Structure formats: C-alpha cells, structure tokens
Amino acid sequence: MQTIFLFHKKGKNKYSIPACDSIQGDEIPRSMLRDDLTLVDVSEVDVVRHYRKLSSLNFGVDNGMYPLGSCTMKYNPKINDVVAMLPQFAMQHPATIEETGQGALHMMYQLQQMLCQITGMHNFSLSPAAGAHGELTSVMIIKKYFETKGEKRNILLIPDSAHGTNPASVAMCGFEVKEIPSDSDGDVDLTKLEDALNEHVAAMMLTSPNTLGLFDRNILKIADMLHSKGALFYCDGANLNAVVGKVRPVDMGFDIMHVNLHKTFSTPHGGGGPGAGPIGVVEKLAPFLPVPIIEKADRYYLQYNRPLSIGRIHSFFGNFMVMLRAYTYIMMLGSDGLRNVAEHAVCNANYLRTKLCNHFQVPYNRICMHEFVINDEGLPNGITTNEVAKRLLDYGFHAPTVYFPLIVHGAMMIEPTETEHRDTLDAFADAMLTIKKEAAQNPALLKKAPVTTPVRKVDAVLAARKPVLKWDD
Ligand SMILES: *Cc1c(COP(=O)(O)O)cnc(C)c1O
C-alpha cells in the first residue's frame, strides 16, 4: 500500500503560497512560527488519482452486501448526502446566532419530535455523538435521578448477551455491573433476574431486540419486575431497525434509551464514525437531560436553563450532519415507509436463517428479528468462523460480525438489512454453502483466504502487538 508521501518530488508541484502578511504583531507567538513545513510536493492529478485508487480498495455498502450484525449497515440513500451538502447547512458555522440559524434549529427540533413519536419517549436530546456516548449520558442521568431522590443505588444489571459498550459505560459512571445470564431460549433468565433484584439496583440495560436477534417475550414482565423495585429500565436502541414503526420502546416499559441514528436511520459509518446517539427519556427523567435542548416559542431557541441537567456532554450541539441525514431519511420514508423498513429487515433475516439453518448450526433457532446468529460447530477440518469470514470477501461479501455475542462460541451474526434484494440474499447463501464445501475439499485455501483482495490475510496478532501507526516508521 502506498502513501501520498511516496509521490513526493521536490519542485513537482507548481503552486506557490503567497507570503503571509495578514498576521500582525504577536497574534501567533514567534516561537510557534515555522519557515519550513514538511508538505508533500505532488501535483493535483497525483492527489486525485491516489485517493481515487485508495477509495476503490475498500469494501463498503456501495460495493456489496455488508451483513454486519448489530451494526445495521444499510444502504445509504444518496439524497441524504445531497441534503447534507447543501451549502446552507454545510457552511453554517456552529457559533451562528439563533436568529440566523433558525433553519438548522427547525430541523433539529423536528428530529427531536419525530424520535419522540417513533419511540414514545417524552423528550429527546440530540447531543450524544454515538451509541456508547448515549449510554454514558443516560447512565449519568440515572445516577443524578437517584441522587436527587436521595436513594443510594449502585448496581446496574446487564444481560450476558450485551454489547461491550454497555458494561464499559456503566463502569465509567462508577456503578457496579451485575451480569444476568440468558436462558436456553436466549431470553433474560427471569429466576436469575429475580435473585439479582434489590433496592441497590438502579437500572437494567437491555438491548431490544437483543444481540441474538431475538425479541424477549418477557419484556413486559421484566419491566414490571424492575419498576416494582423502584429501578429504571434502559433500552440499548441499536437494534431499533427491527421494530421501527411497529412497536414503541416506551410500550415495552422502557424509561430511557438511546437511538443510533447512524444505524437505524442511515449515514455511512464504517470504520468507526461519524455517528449520533440521541437519548430519549420518559417525563420524570426529562429535567436531567443534557443542555442545550432545542425548544420553540415564537421562534426556535437553545434552552440552557435546566437546573437539574447533567450539563453539557458535547461541544456545540452534537453531530449535525448525521442528524440531517437521519432527518432526510425519516422524511423520505414517512411512517408507512419506516414500518416497511422493519418488516423487510425481519423478513430478509428470516429468509436467510431458513436457508442456512440446514447447513450451519443456529444455536437459538426460532423466528428472529432483523438478525440471527450461526456458529462454526461441525464445520469440516476444524475450519473456524474467522476463516469463513475472510473467504466471504473473495465472493464479494463483507463478513458478518464475528465472535459476538460472546455467549455463542464462534458466533457469526448476520444482519442482511431491508435494503438487500432476494437475489442478493440467495447469492450470499450460495457463497456460504460453497465455503462449507471448500472446508471439506480444500481447507488449505480457506486458511489463506482472502486470495482476491488488494490486502491479503492480515497477521492480526502482529498488528495488535506491534502496531505501525505512522506512515514513515
Ligand atoms: C453499535 C452498538 C452499540 C454502540 O453504538 P456506537 O454508536 O457504535 O457507539 C451499543 N450496543 C449495541 C447492541 C450495538 O450494536
């Protein structure tokens, strides 16, 4: 892989940067001014070709199916980018005053309202920059809620199928994590929950539907059990794509939740960002939301006067461009369209599960929601999940999420999303069956796959132990 620095040749670029005469006096301290910068000397065409080439080496949703379970890698309608690139939005400075920023505030206010409608929550804050950030913000709210009530509660309950960010957010806020096992159906084990529940429990954090792609059939019972002990019920909303427009988290008994705008409501987010993780709360938790909240009187304004608020958790107002894309996506689909998203996502996952379950182990093989989990049990010649995942790239598919959730050994978590056509699902299933045949007939090939990609199999252990993080190392 070449970096742009390899095209450097002194004097190759013909641009000249005029001497800077606009800096007056000591605006920049003398000690920090430099005569020479290590800029690369490359021509414009070098730059364009280099980055165009790099962009084609990567795999993305625009290249092929990306069934990365729990991440909801759906196709991103291009209209979202068109709207996000409108100069009226893109060029607006975050410090714009309220009077001239009414259009941006209008969009944010409407998005807050739409999220309230979709989830049934009373208020939303758009500030958190990701799902994990939404979790952290929510746990801070939970903490402040009980402090304000004068109750000492120091435990949060988390099922063993949870995403790693859940216990991390909880621990960062100084709570103790108590893990609740799943039962043999993949639901929360109610007996274990009963045993763990006491007056020290502040809340339970549950992903709904859960990371096995299953809707917990006891959800209302769990909510009752928590509420009867004065605890709160938190929804990790990363899997909202499965139920959006069909059922509202508030009706499942949740008091507080985050939504991953970059999953359920599109926005390209491979490689870690950007994202937005707005949080919604029932009325009694609303006073604790972070500032600012967008409110409306004769015009839109930013409300900072919230005495019980946990304070500010992001500079300015959050990731505005992600909000714009989510807003556009929701407006384009409307409520019928959103319901359709959930129905197709669930239908696609069950179609694929049914096709694969005769050839691969499906540990919790029942009607699933938007995703399902298979494992590597019984694959010939000891071929592993990792080897199947790498070989899929040779057939033009991104790998599913692997080795998660942790409660399934050798897990492959497949989320086709609503945007894939049946032909693509069939092609994916065919590729999986071909790989299974290869595992029997040519295991050596699987061990060195992928063999057709620009970057071949990476030595993951070496990459973790001796990471090279600088281009000129
Ligand atoms: C993606 C995900 C998260 C974390 O969200 P980020 O936006 O990546 O921070 C939390 N829980 C579940 C179940 C997820 O899938």
PDBQT file of the ligand as one rigid body, heavy atoms in Angstrom, charges set to zero:
ROOT
HETATM    1  C1  LIG A 501     -23.394  -0.461  17.870  1.00  0.00    +0.000 C 
HETATM    2  C2  LIG A 501     -23.881  -0.863  19.203  1.00  0.00    +0.000 A 
HETATM    3  C3  LIG A 501     -23.596  -0.099  20.348  1.00  0.00    +0.000 A 
HETATM    4  C4  LIG A 501     -22.639   1.084  20.344  1.00  0.00    +0.000 C 
HETATM    5  O1  LIG A 501     -23.012   2.083  19.478  1.00  0.00    +0.000 OA
HETATM    6  P1  LIG A 501     -21.918   3.040  18.789  1.00  0.00    +0.000 P 
HETATM    7  O2  LIG A 501     -22.740   4.006  18.023  1.00  0.00    +0.000 OA
HETATM    8  O3  LIG A 501     -21.047   2.165  17.950  1.00  0.00    +0.000 OA
HETATM    9  O4  LIG A 501     -21.151   3.691  19.909  1.00  0.00    +0.000 OA
HETATM   10  C5  LIG A 501     -24.168  -0.486  21.546  1.00  0.00    +0.000 A 
HETATM   11  N1  LIG A 501     -24.946  -1.572  21.626  1.00  0.00    +0.000 NA
HETATM   12  C6  LIG A 501     -25.233  -2.340  20.558  1.00  0.00    +0.000 A 
HETATM   13  C7  LIG A 501     -26.134  -3.525  20.706  1.00  0.00    +0.000 C 
HETATM   14  C8  LIG A 501     -24.698  -2.018  19.311  1.00  0.00    +0.000 A 
HETATM   15  O5  LIG A 501     -24.943  -2.781  18.241  1.00  0.00    +0.000 OA
ENDROOT
TORSDOF 0
